[in-house]
Amino acid sequence: QVQLVESGGGLVQAGGSLKLSCAASGSGFRIRTMGWYRQAPGKQRDLVATINGGGVTNYGEFVKGRFTISRDNAKKTVYLQMNSLKPEDTAVYFCWTPADVWGQGTQVTVSA
């Protein structure tokens, strides 16, 4: 059974940066697609980014070159580097796999 643990959230001013990490347990990480979603209060959960086993990435439209997803297979960890953060990026960010496994979420708050 895969388990995901996120870290790296926090409070940052608009224009700042944060790097989220998601550590995975279990086997098969190297070939597994991983991703990040986010959910703001009262809103639906939106795709932020995904990365497959070959390193091919996909981003939500709102990212627009500000975020970068990456992975370290040796550490079984996927990262989300977020730059030029905006107040509307405030949300709980969840790590995800297509097997419908989710992390507990990490809060990102961007102040104006």
Sine and cosine of phi, psi and omega as CSV:
sin_phi,cos_phi,sin_psi,cos_psi,sin_omega,cos_omega
0.00,0.00,0.80,-0.60,0.01,-1.00
-0.98,0.17,0.67,-0.74,0.14,-0.99
-0.82,-0.58,0.58,-0.81,-0.05,-1.00
-0.82,-0.57,0.72,-0.69,0.01,-1.00
-0.77,-0.63,0.89,-0.46,0.00,-1.00
-1.00,-0.03,0.40,-0.91,0.12,-0.99
-0.40,-0.92,0.24,-0.97,0.11,-0.99
0.96,-0.27,-0.07,1.00,0.04,-1.00
-0.95,0.32,0.11,-0.99,0.02,-1.00
0.28,-0.96,-0.25,-0.97,-0.01,-1.00
-0.96,-0.27,0.76,-0.65,0.00,-1.00
-0.60,-0.80,0.47,-0.88,0.06,-1.00
-0.98,0.18,0.42,-0.91,0.06,-1.00
-0.81,0.58,0.67,-0.74,-0.06,-1.00
1.00,-0.03,-0.20,0.98,-0.02,-1.00
-0.99,0.10,-0.11,-0.99,-0.06,-1.00
-0.74,-0.67,0.44,-0.90,0.14,-0.99
-0.58,-0.82,0.47,-0.88,0.09,-1.00
-0.82,-0.57,0.88,-0.48,0.04,-1.00
-1.00,-0.06,0.53,-0.85,0.07,-1.00
-0.81,-0.59,0.51,-0.86,0.06,-1.00
-0.69,-0.72,0.93,-0.37,0.01,-1.00
-1.00,-0.08,0.76,-0.65,-0.03,-1.00
-0.94,-0.35,0.58,-0.81,0.13,-0.99
-0.95,-0.32,0.19,-0.98,0.02,-1.00
1.00,-0.07,0.09,-1.00,-0.08,-1.00
-1.00,-0.09,0.21,-0.98,0.10,-0.99
0.99,0.17,0.22,0.98,-0.07,-1.00
-0.86,0.50,-0.64,0.77,-0.13,-0.99
-0.84,0.54,-0.57,0.82,-0.07,-1.00
-0.98,-0.19,0.01,1.00,-0.13,-0.99
-1.00,0.02,0.72,-0.69,0.18,-0.98
-0.93,0.36,0.67,-0.74,0.04,-1.00
-0.79,-0.61,0.38,-0.92,0.00,-1.00
-0.36,-0.93,0.10,-1.00,0.06,-1.00
-0.80,-0.60,0.69,-0.72,0.16,-0.99
-0.85,-0.52,0.26,-0.97,0.11,-0.99
-0.62,-0.78,0.43,-0.90,0.01,-1.00
-0.61,-0.79,0.87,-0.50,0.09,-1.00
-1.00,-0.03,0.38,-0.92,-0.02,-1.00
-0.82,0.57,0.77,-0.63,0.05,-1.00
0.97,0.23,0.09,1.00,-0.04,-1.00
-0.87,-0.50,0.25,-0.97,0.03,-1.00
-0.96,0.26,0.28,-0.96,0.04,-1.00
-0.99,0.14,0.82,-0.58,-0.08,-1.00
-0.93,-0.37,0.58,-0.82,0.10,-0.99
-0.93,0.37,0.75,-0.66,0.09,-1.00
-0.99,-0.16,-0.80,0.60,-0.05,-1.00
-0.24,-0.97,0.47,-0.89,0.15,-0.99
-0.73,-0.69,0.38,-0.93,0.09,-1.00
-0.61,-0.80,0.76,-0.65,-0.02,-1.00
-1.00,-0.06,-0.04,-1.00,-0.06,-1.00
-0.89,0.45,-0.41,0.91,0.03,-1.00
-1.00,-0.01,0.04,1.00,0.03,-1.00
1.00,0.03,0.14,0.99,0.03,-1.00
-0.97,0.23,0.74,-0.67,-0.10,-0.99
-0.92,-0.39,0.37,-0.93,0.04,-1.00
-0.57,-0.82,0.64,-0.76,-0.08,-1.00
-0.77,-0.64,0.49,-0.87,0.16,-0.99
-0.92,0.39,0.46,-0.89,-0.08,-1.00
-0.86,0.51,-0.56,0.83,-0.09,-1.00
-0.94,0.33,-0.24,0.97,-0.03,-1.00
-0.93,0.37,-0.72,0.69,0.12,-0.99
0.73,0.68,0.76,0.65,0.09,-1.00
0.99,0.16,0.06,1.00,-0.05,-1.00
-1.00,0.03,-0.45,0.89,-0.08,-1.00
-0.92,-0.38,0.49,-0.87,0.07,-1.00
-0.71,-0.71,0.81,-0.58,0.09,-1.00
-0.99,-0.14,0.63,-0.78,0.03,-1.00
-0.52,-0.85,0.16,-0.99,-0.02,-1.00
-0.59,-0.81,0.49,-0.87,0.11,-0.99
-0.83,-0.55,0.98,-0.20,-0.09,-1.00
-0.92,0.40,-0.53,0.85,0.02,-1.00
-0.90,0.44,-0.55,0.83,0.00,-1.00
-0.99,-0.11,-0.02,1.00,-0.05,-1.00
0.78,0.62,0.72,0.69,-0.09,-1.00
-0.74,-0.67,0.66,-0.75,0.13,-0.99
-0.90,-0.44,0.59,-0.81,-0.09,-1.00
-0.86,-0.50,0.42,-0.91,0.16,-0.99
-0.73,-0.69,0.96,-0.29,0.09,-1.00
-1.00,0.04,0.85,-0.53,-0.05,-1.00
-0.89,-0.46,0.87,-0.49,0.02,-1.00
-0.89,-0.46,0.26,-0.97,0.03,-1.00
0.75,0.66,0.75,0.66,-0.06,-1.00
-0.92,0.38,0.55,-0.83,-0.02,-1.00
-0.86,-0.51,0.39,-0.92,0.06,-1.00
-0.82,0.58,-0.54,0.84,-0.01,-1.00
-0.96,0.29,-0.10,1.00,0.13,-0.99
-0.99,0.14,-0.10,0.99,0.02,-1.00
-0.87,0.49,0.83,-0.56,-0.06,-1.00
-0.05,-1.00,0.15,-0.99,0.23,-0.97
-1.00,-0.01,0.78,-0.62,-0.04,-1.00
-0.97,-0.23,0.77,-0.63,-0.07,-1.00
-0.90,-0.44,0.69,-0.73,0.18,-0.98
-0.99,0.12,0.50,-0.87,-0.18,-0.98
-0.47,-0.88,0.50,-0.86,0.22,-0.98
-0.78,-0.63,0.41,-0.91,-0.02,-1.00
-0.89,0.46,-0.23,0.97,0.09,-1.00
-0.97,0.23,0.23,0.97,0.01,-1.00
0.89,0.45,0.62,0.79,0.11,-0.99
-0.98,-0.22,0.73,-0.68,-0.06,-1.00
-0.82,-0.58,0.53,-0.85,0.18,-0.98
-0.99,0.17,0.00,-1.00,-0.05,-1.00
-0.99,0.16,-0.25,0.97,0.01,-1.00
1.00,-0.09,0.49,-0.87,0.08,-1.00
-0.71,-0.70,0.72,-0.69,-0.09,-1.00
-0.98,0.17,0.75,-0.66,0.15,-0.99
-0.88,-0.48,0.84,-0.55,0.01,-1.00
-0.83,-0.56,0.82,-0.57,-0.01,-1.00
-0.91,-0.42,0.88,-0.48,-0.02,-1.00
-1.00,-0.02,0.51,-0.86,-0.02,-1.00
-0.97,0.26,0.00,0.00,0.00,0.00
